[in-house]
Amino acid sequence: MKKKKNLIMSAAVAATLFTGLTSCSSDNAGDGNQITDVNVVQNDASALSLVNGIYSHWQPLSSSFSFIIELQSNKLISFEGEESEAGPLNSRFEAQGDTWYQIKIFNHLLLGIAQANEAIASINKSLEEKTVSQAGYDAAVGKAKFLRALAYLKLAQLWGEVPVFTENGGSTTERKSIDEVFTQVVSDFTEAEKLLKDFDGDPRVPSKQAAQGLLARTYLVWGDNPLTAEQVSAIANTQTDPEFTTTPSRLEKAVEYANKVINSGKLALDPDYSKLWGRDYESNKRGTNEHLFTIAHDGDKFDAQGNHQTHCSWTFPFQNGENGQGYSQNHTEVADDNLYDDWKAEQPNDKRLKKTYLTSIVNPTDGKTYKYYSPVYTPINGKGVDESYDNAQNLEITQNSVDRIEIRYAEVLLTKAEALVQLGRNQEAAEPFNQLRTRAGIETVAAPTLDQIKREWDYEFTYEQFSLLNSYRWKDLIASVKKVKNYKHFANDWESTDDYTSEEETFFTKVHNHLVAKYNNVKGRNYRQPIPSGLSGENLNIKQNPGY
């Protein structure tokens, strides 16, 4: 994957936004180049423009999330250059504080929070001075608090206790308790819910229903009792999963907020699952209202960094598989044939399978069918291949302009179903649960079990940046990763073979080595990501997570 470090703001700007947390005003206000409250927020449009700048920290992360959340699971491996690169390190559970994706995500989320704080402070002052209207304030501050809440939620899910600082102050180095972080998330999303307008069909714009959907997610995550640092420390160097526990009152809130979205009547499932991904399907162009909130991308030339989801999982279009020219290794690879085979054995009629795992695809340029299945190759992450427009498979890899879906209506339904099951209300969970299965063309159930709920997350959301986060919630990270022992290429006879060409042997040996590394390296410490350095390698002075 192209890291594009040159597109990331300089260390000086980063230091100003993060560690300094300075106001837009300054003693140097007489300097004509100085940004001040007066010349930034002069009207409603400039208030919204100031907040929109926060997206510059979200756009570079769209594909980067997958390099932690999906690679640190049993579903994905990475051949991103040398084995010392950040992708392979995450794939093998060898990431440390100097691993690039951890650095990139952690810092940009914190920088986005700092920028949101500055924007909120400036717009508050402008409201007092009546240079912005109440409507302008609501739109801008509602969006800023929405994005700040989402950033804190991602940080809490991946790093646990993190510093909490807002426009009202706070430390950028002192880690707050899990409950304090989630309290901030809930506060911001709740305020955003009040300030933002109803969903109007454009998922790129934060809405009241998007805030409600993410509150449902927040309460489900919080309701599954995220581990404390002390709990992680107790298992950091073991291959033992902790006990799964819940807080029912928070799960009830997850149901409540999911119902708000459902009862609004503004969202719906797209009748065709395969039409949810691709440039020509983004921004609700189909008018089906399933995408609830997305991060906009117009390609490398226009936004902070194009969405490389297509690029990373389809790095070398039609060079691999049957009719391909060799074994050019994609930046991310489906971990093994078993992921496709097991699903097909369980649910052979599931319409989602053929979009999630491509085992064959026609090249629109030469008309040939390229097959991906061992021993020719392994399946391809179909959600990372844009098939939405003419010759998309060949062209989109160079455009990187597909929007990233943060939340869609299907998640709201499954969140409600899971919260109900965890509360022991399994029969009530059947209605939202079965909506997904009906669209998929598979049998419905009268009262889903938690195991069925977990499998449904796989069926519906594989490669959509949930894998690791769900394992954290369910406290089954180690058990789930160790399933790779049963995969085809985990067996010792794939370590080296005389039955294949040198290119084939190199490819399948690397698959084998990554699966074995996952099995051996995953430990309790991996319930947290390592606290990284700053973007320029500086020490952020935040206490390290256990085991790193």
Sequence and secondary structure as in RCSB ss.txt:
>XXXX:A:sequence
MKKKKNLIMSAAVAATLFTGLTSCSSDNAGDGNQITDVNVVQNDASALSLVNGIYSHWQPLSSSFSFIIELQSNK
LISFEGEESEAGPLNSRFEAQGDTWYQIKIFNHLLLGIAQANEAIASINKSLEEKTVSQAGYDAAVGKAKFLRAL
AYLKLAQLWGEVPVFTENGGSTTERKSIDEVFTQVVSDFTEAEKLLKDFDGDPRVPSKQAAQGLLARTYLVWGDN
PLTAEQVSAIANTQTDPEFTTTPSRLEKAVEYANKVINSGKLALDPDYSKLWGRDYESNKRGTNEHLFTIAHDGD
KFDAQGNHQTHCSWTFPFQNGENGQGYSQNHTEVADDNLYDDWKAEQPNDKRLKKTYLTSIVNPTDGKTYKYYSP
VYTPINGKGVDESYDNAQNLEITQNSVDRIEIRYAEVLLTKAEALVQLGRNQEAAEPFNQLRTRAGIETVAAPTL
DQIKREWDYEFTYEQFSLLNSYRWKDLIASVKKVKNYKHFANDWESTDDYTSEEETFFTKVHNHLVAKYNNVKGR
NYRQPIPSGLSGENLNIKQNPGY
>XXXX:A:secstr
    GGGS  HHHHHIIIII   S  TTTTSTT   HHHH SSHHHHHHHHHTTHHHHGGGTTTTHHHHTTSSSS
EE   SSTTSHHHHHHTT   TT HHHHHHHHHHHHHHHHHHHHHHHHHHHHHTTSS HHHHHHHHHHHHHHHHH
HHHHHHHHHSS    BTTB  SSS   HHHHHHHHHHHHHHHHHHS    S TTS  HHHHHHHHHHHHHHHHT 
   HHHHHHHTTSS        HHHHHHHHHHHHHHHHHT     S GGGGSSGGG TTTTS   EEEEE    T
TTSSS  THHHHHSSSTTTSSTTSSS    SSEES THHHHHHHHH TT TTHHHHEESEEE TTT  EEE  TT
T   EEGGGS  SSTTHHHHHHHH    EEEEEHHHHHHHHHHHHHHTT HHHHHHHHHHHHHHHT    SS  H
HHHHHHHHHHHTTSS HHHHHHHHT HHHHHGGGGGSGGGSGGGSS SSS HHHHHHHHHHHHHHHHHHHH  GG
GGS      TTS        TT 
